Amino acid sequence: MVLDKPKPAEENPLRLLELPAPDPGPGEIRVRVRACGVCHTDLHTVEGDLPLPKLPLVPGHQIVGVVEAIGAGVRQFREGERVGIPWLHSTCGVCPYCRRGLENLCERARFTGYHADGGYAEATLVSESFAYRLPDQFTDVEAAPLLCAGVIGYRALRLSNVRPGERLGLYGFGASAHVVIQLARHQGCEVYVFTRTVAHRELARTLGAVWAGTAQDQPPPLLDAAIIFAPAGSLALDALRVLRRGGTVALAGVTMSPIPEINYDTLLYHERILRSVANSTREDVRELLSLAAEIPVRTEVETFDLADANRALQLLKQSKIRGAGVLKIADSKQVATA
């Protein structure tokens, strides 16, 4: 499914196209895609909310598949092994950020489904250094949301500074938040969910939320930390309003509408922290996959055929997907040339 020009999701920006299978270069593997998660970043990409470095483009960065070809010098994987490919596609490895263990901030980082063609396809390429073995207990469609929704949620949870037993607020309850609530509950945290969708509040309670309401509601106690997943800047003020002194609000989105003016005295003073979360590191991926298998995390998944990617993005935009949306990629050549 190829993006030629950004358009609103309602205008079906992706078209079905037959492309040749890419040949792996030195150090690369070609992955036969089995499943690819549908992410809000994909929506921001196809609608042009992010400046696009490459067009035409195949989106998708929560990829599960099988190695079907290897390039020269590959040592970590063999043909037939199942792997996952997340958002971080490559880094320079030599800049100050990479050397400090902050490769998520690398100024020359490239991202899957953004700089390089991604997983809304039958096959894709990746360096062996940026692919991961997946825990056996997860099926392909169960594993896909862990590779971005899970990983960025895991990093946001760490950067929220929440400690075991404390109160955590989650704003928006889609693919990432429904994984994070399970990670937080595993730490013994009380989780409070703020979402405008009734079905999402019901799912939150099912997964262990002690309270669920809208962003305008007042939870019974003040929160120790909060994570904002919905791309609405005004939610930062809502979260700060119910945050205790010294607490942290982490913004987990790759983009967000403008944050309104903040009243310093009533919302930010007393050492409250408002911080962004940018991308993730390879170590984040490895840690999250290990932890998800240990808990184990249960991903709620709604599946779509590859040809229905536009519809999946439309439902995502309308907050009508329960949990995470995942494209199931057929092995057979059912795709007609567009």
C-alpha positions in Angstrom: 0.0 0.0 0.0 1.8 3.1 -1.3 1.5 6.8 -0.4 2.1 9.0 -3.4 0.8 12.3 -1.8 -0.4 13.0 1.7 -4.2 13.3 2.0 -6.8 13.0 4.7 -7.5 9.4 5.6 -11.1 9.8 4.4 -9.7 10.3 0.9 -8.0 6.9 0.8 -4.4 8.2 0.4 -2.9 4.7 0.0 -3.1 2.7 -3.2 -2.6 -0.9 -3.9 0.5 -1.5 -6.1 2.6 -4.4 -7.2 6.3 -3.7 -6.5 9.3 -6.0 -7.0 10.7 -7.7 -3.9 13.7 -5.6 -2.7 17.1 -7.3 -2.7 19.0 -7.2 0.6 22.4 -5.3 0.6 25.4 -6.1 2.8 24.2 -6.5 6.4 20.5 -6.5 5.5 17.8 -9.0 5.6 14.6 -9.2 3.6 11.6 -10.0 5.7 8.4 -11.6 4.3 5.8 -9.6 6.3 3.1 -11.5 8.1 1.6 -8.7 10.1 2.0 -5.0 10.6 0.5 -2.8 13.3 -1.4 0.4 12.4 -0.1 3.3 14.4 -1.1 6.9 14.9 2.3 7.8 13.4 1.2 6.1 10.2 -1.9 8.4 10.3 0.2 11.5 10.8 2.4 10.3 7.9 -0.3 9.7 5.3 -2.1 12.9 6.3 1.0 15.1 6.0 1.2 16.1 9.7 4.9 15.2 9.5 7.3 16.5 6.8 8.0 13.5 4.5 11.6 12.9 3.4 10.5 10.3 0.9 7.7 9.8 -1.7 6.3 7.5 -2.8 6.4 5.7 0.5 5.2 2.4 2.0 4.2 3.2 5.6 4.2 0.8 8.6 6.7 0.2 11.4 5.3 -2.5 13.7 6.4 -5.4 11.5 6.4 -9.1 12.2 7.7 -11.5 9.6 10.1 -14.2 8.6 13.6 -13.8 7.2 13.5 -14.9 3.5 16.8 -13.6 2.2 20.0 -12.4 3.7 22.7 -10.0 2.4 26.4 -10.4 2.5 28.0 -10.5 6.0 24.7 -11.2 7.9 25.5 -13.2 11.0 22.6 -12.7 13.5 19.8 -14.3 11.5 19.1 -17.2 9.2 16.4 -17.7 6.7 13.1 -18.9 8.2 13.6 -17.1 11.6 10.7 -14.9 12.8 11.7 -11.3 13.5 10.2 -7.9 14.5 11.0 -4.5 13.0 10.1 -1.3 14.9 10.2 2.4 14.2 13.9 3.0 14.6 15.4 1.8 11.3 19.1 3.0 11.7 21.3 5.4 13.5 24.8 6.8 12.8 26.4 5.2 15.9 29.0 7.9 16.2 27.3 11.2 17.2 27.2 12.4 20.9 23.7 11.0 21.4 24.6 7.6 20.1 27.7 7.5 22.2 25.7 8.4 25.3 23.2 5.7 24.9 20.6 8.1 23.5 20.4 6.8 19.9 16.7 7.7 19.9 17.9 11.3 19.6 20.4 10.7 16.8 20.2 13.6 14.4 20.9 11.1 11.5 18.4 8.5 12.6 16.2 7.0 10.0 12.8 5.5 10.7 10.8 2.6 9.3 7.8 3.5 7.1 9.1 7.1 7.0 12.6 7.3 5.6 12.5 3.7 4.4 9.6 1.6 3.0 7.8 -0.2 5.8 5.5 -3.0 6.5 2.3 -2.2 4.6 3.7 -4.6 2.1 4.5 -8.3 1.5 8.3 -7.8 2.0 10.7 -5.2 3.4 14.4 -4.7 4.2 16.1 -3.9 7.4 19.7 -4.0 8.8 20.2 -7.1 10.9 21.3 -4.7 13.7 17.8 -3.2 13.9 15.7 -6.4 13.8 14.6 -8.5 16.9 13.7 -12.0 17.7 10.2 -12.2 19.2 9.0 -14.2 22.2 7.3 -17.5 21.1 4.2 -17.0 23.2 3.0 -14.1 21.0 1.3 -14.8 17.7 2.2 -12.6 14.7 -0.7 -10.2 15.2 -0.3 -10.2 19.0 3.4 -9.3 18.7 3.0 -6.5 16.2 1.6 -3.8 18.6 4.5 -4.4 21.0 7.0 -3.1 18.4 5.9 0.6 18.6 2.8 1.0 20.8 4.4 -1.2 23.4 7.9 0.2 23.1 7.1 3.9 23.1 4.7 3.2 25.9 7.4 1.5 27.9 9.8 4.4 27.3 7.1 6.9 28.3 6.3 4.9 31.4 10.0 5.1 32.5 10.3 8.8 31.7 7.1 9.5 33.6 9.1 8.8 36.8 6.2 6.8 38.3 7.3 4.4 41.0 5.7 1.1 42.1 2.5 1.7 44.0 2.0 5.3 42.8 -1.0 6.7 40.8 -0.6 7.0 37.1 -2.9 8.7 34.6 -3.3 7.7 31.0 -4.8 10.2 28.5 -6.1 8.4 25.5 -6.6 4.7 25.5 -5.6 3.2 22.2 -2.9 0.7 21.2 -0.1 2.1 23.4 -2.1 2.8 26.5 -3.7 -0.6 26.6 -0.2 -2.1 26.8 1.1 0.4 29.3 -1.7 -0.2 31.7 -0.6 -3.8 32.0 3.1 -2.8 32.5 2.0 -0.3 35.2 -0.3 -2.8 36.9 2.6 -5.2 37.0 4.5 -2.6 39.0 1.7 -2.3 41.4 0.6 1.2 40.2 -3.0 2.4 40.4 -4.0 3.5 36.9 -6.5 6.2 36.1 -7.7 6.5 32.4 -9.0 9.6 30.7 -10.6 9.0 27.3 -13.7 10.4 25.5 -14.7 7.0 24.2 -17.1 4.8 26.3 -15.8 1.6 24.8 -12.2 2.5 25.6 -13.2 3.3 29.2 -14.8 -0.1 29.5 -11.7 -1.8 28.1 -9.6 0.2 30.6 -11.6 -1.1 33.5 -11.3 -4.6 32.1 -7.6 -4.3 32.1 -7.4 -3.1 35.7 -8.0 0.7 35.7 -9.2 1.8 39.2 -11.1 4.7 37.6 -12.0 5.8 34.1 -13.5 9.1 32.9 -12.9 12.0 30.5 -10.1 14.5 30.5 -12.4 17.1 32.1 -13.3 14.9 35.0 -11.7 15.1 38.4 -10.2 11.7 39.6 -10.6 11.0 43.3 -6.9 11.6 44.2 -4.2 13.7 42.6 -1.9 11.8 40.3 1.8 11.1 40.8 2.5 10.9 37.1 0.6 11.0 33.7 1.3 10.0 30.1 -0.5 11.7 27.3 -1.0 9.5 24.2 -3.7 11.5 22.3 -2.2 14.2 20.1 -4.2 17.1 21.6 -2.0 19.7 23.2 -4.8 20.9 25.5 -4.5 17.6 27.4 -1.3 18.8 28.9 -3.2 21.4 30.9 -5.8 18.8 32.0 -3.1 16.5 33.2 -1.2 19.2 35.1 -4.4 20.2 36.8 -4.7 16.8 38.5 -1.0 16.3 39.1 0.6 16.5 42.6 3.6 18.6 43.4 6.8 17.2 41.9 4.9 15.0 39.5 5.7 14.4 35.8 3.6 14.6 32.7 5.1 12.7 29.7 4.0 13.5 26.2 4.3 10.2 24.2 3.2 11.4 20.7 5.5 12.0 17.7 3.4 15.2 17.0 0.8 17.2 18.9 -1.5 20.2 18.4 -0.2 23.4 20.1 -0.2 23.4 23.9 -2.2 26.3 25.2 -0.6 28.9 27.5 0.2 27.4 30.9 -0.6 29.2 34.1 2.8 28.9 35.8 1.5 29.5 39.4 -1.3 27.0 39.4 -0.3 24.3 37.0 3.5 24.2 36.7 5.0 25.6 39.8 6.1 23.3 42.7 8.5 21.3 40.5 6.0 19.7 38.2 7.7 18.4 35.0 6.3 18.5 31.5 8.5 16.5 29.1 8.4 14.9 25.6 9.2 11.3 24.7 11.1 10.9 21.4 11.3 7.5 19.6 13.0 4.6 21.4 16.3 2.8 21.6 17.2 -0.7 20.7 17.6 -1.5 24.3 14.1 -0.2 24.9 12.8 -2.8 22.4 14.8 -5.7 24.0 13.6 -4.8 27.5 10.0 -4.4 26.5 9.9 -7.7 24.6 11.4 -9.5 27.6 9.0 -7.8 30.1 6.0 -8.4 27.9 6.8 -12.1 27.8 7.3 -12.2 31.6 4.0 -10.6 32.6 2.7 -11.7 30.0 1.1 -8.7 28.2 -2.2 -9.4 26.4 -2.7 -7.3 23.3 -6.2 -6.5 22.2 -6.1 -6.7 18.4 -8.5 -5.9 15.5 -7.2 -7.2 12.2 -7.6 -5.9 8.6 -6.5 -7.2 5.2 -3.6 -5.3 3.6 -6.0 -3.9 1.0 -8.1 -2.4 3.8 -5.3 -0.2 5.2 -7.1 3.0 4.3 -10.2 1.8 6.3 -8.0 0.8 9.2 -6.5 4.3 9.3 -10.0 5.9 9.1 -11.2 3.9 12.1 -8.0 4.7 14.0 -8.7 8.4 13.4 -12.2 8.0 14.6 -11.1 6.2 17.8 -13.2 3.1 16.7 -10.5 0.5 17.1 -10.5 -1.5 20.3 -6.9 -1.9 21.4 -4.6 -2.1 18.4 -5.3 -2.4 14.6 -3.1 -4.9 12.7 -2.8 -5.6 9.0 -2.6 -9.3 8.2 -0.4 -9.8 5.2 -1.3 -12.7 2.9 1.5 -14.9 1.6 -0.3 -15.5 -1.7 -0.3 -12.9 -4.6 -3.9 -11.7 -4.1 -2.9 -8.1 -4.9 -4.0 -6.7 -8.2 -1.9 -4.0 -9.8 -3.4 -0.6 -9.1 
